[in-house]
Amino acid sequence: MSRGTTSRMFRSPLVVVTMLILTWFSAAFLLWPNLNLLAETFFPGGEFTGSAVERLLSSDRAMKSLANSFLLAVVLAVTVNIVGIFVVLVTQYFRIRGSRILWLGYATTFLFGGIVLAAGYKFIYGADGIVTKLVANYFPGMDREWFGGFFAVLFVMTFATTTNHLLFLGSAIRDVDFQTIEAARNMGASDWTTLRRVVLPVLKPTLFAVTILSFLTGLGALSAPQVLGGEEFQTITPMILTFANTSTSRDIAALLALILGVATIAMLAIMTRLERGGTYYSVAKVSAPLQKQAIRNRPVNVVVHVLAYLLFLLYISPLLLILVYSFMDSAAISTGVLALDRFTLENYARVLSQESALRPFIVSIVYSGLAAIITVGGLLFVARIIQKYRTRITATFEYLLHIPWILPAAMIALGLVMTYDEPNPLLGGAVLSGTTVILLIAFVIVKIPFTLRMLKAAFTSVNDSMEEAATIMGAGALYTFRRILLPAVLPAAAAIAALNFNSQLDDYDTAVFLAHPLYQPLGLQIKANTDGGADVNAIANTFVYTVLLMILMGLTMYLVYGRGARGRKRKRPVGRATVMTGPDNPTSGTDSDSFVPSGPAASEGNAPVPIAPSRAL
């Protein structure tokens, strides 16, 4: 980091303008809202007070929610790893019949997560759910509230968050050197010994990463506890929402949000320290590609096959039942009957023709589309500057832009609400609270770290000689960026925009704090339809919303990945890693290393380290 690099960077007027805009944005939306949240909690009148702490400690509900959140986070980290490692092994490591079909079933959470998944499980297994009604016909004395509380929340979130294992652990296990496995087996090691002593140690960096993800997902859970937890099991984030809706208890909501943020940072620091204390084999370059291993013990092989297909049924049953019942009439939905004579298109006609029913879907598409375009478009040149010029200034901005990765969505939303509910000089005296813009800003903020890392990786893969040649020929910075660099990274930018678009279509965690009353996104409408008292048409609408969301998300991913990769596989260097693109790799076109943050959560291994979950519960 030399002075010459800094002076050379600021010779370009475009860089100067970009840095000025970036400075304002970082101050207005990344630093000040969170600092103001801290000030409003402990310095409400300009003097320090611990009243918020005292009120929190005296609130049984708040303290119980804290305990529940940490309980859920710890247990979820265990259950998700057990299920996630198992599904990766049966689809990527062991020779299991029908493994491709199994992978498709396990991957349904790519299109079916968040508030949609929680609502789907409630409509199927809840007190008035389809399966519960069917079983109650044969066992009238059964407890119809069996699917609720801690068990239901843990069950749903366990299956919902194994997506990260399929993505990252599945990618890492394919890079294991097959020669080491062969050597272990030739020395007489059993399947279990080979797996425990050879394969899993190589995957430790990625396992650390997905464990962090699982813990943080459980810690900040909102939609699953709200939909399925009931009165007996509520976590921190639902309590933040409850307290934030009352002006007299906003300080407690702010304090809970701060505790959530501190716990997140502490977890990242602890896991990073543990990770740095280990020694891992490098898997960046392999001598021989991994070949699937047959399970030599026949009884164990049978048990693994049975468990794999039982899990498959658990994964696909909500999706299939929702798909089928979206075509059933109201009477069939209310009674749990499944018959061909009840088939109808009335539900789809109602949602697609009635303005009130279609409005939430359109609002979500507009918000998600605008946020995806603004985030990717706004960070294209920023990512190039940070990737090209390694100075203290760019390093500082890179750390600032990663703030949303270490803060929960509830804290970010609450900071925006409490900071911009009155005229503020940073925005020229404008007020954001209660407007349609504040949710769009929040959507952009939460996607900045992921987008920045991915764009940096895309720019790293561009050959610098092309830019140097353009500069020698007298081309300006803007012209070179527009004609040389942008076309080279445009496919990756489109893929990133698609991922951002999909992940925010059914957003609930951010929208519940910031949505305008007249422009309610789909996540809020689905949550309202899960509340007691919702009529049958509202439930049928939710089934239709779910099917439409899956179609839209699947179509988006196909347009970005499927058309260019269908029928062929190819390797291309991206950043410091080489990834396989093609229909078998859902992360094609992205940089594995781009998930490794430059901050405290960085991995010491070469495996991808995801830091932000794609679907929140």
Beta strands, then each sheet from edge to edge (+ up, - down):
strand 1: 570-574
strand 2: 577-581
sheet 1: 1+ 2-
end
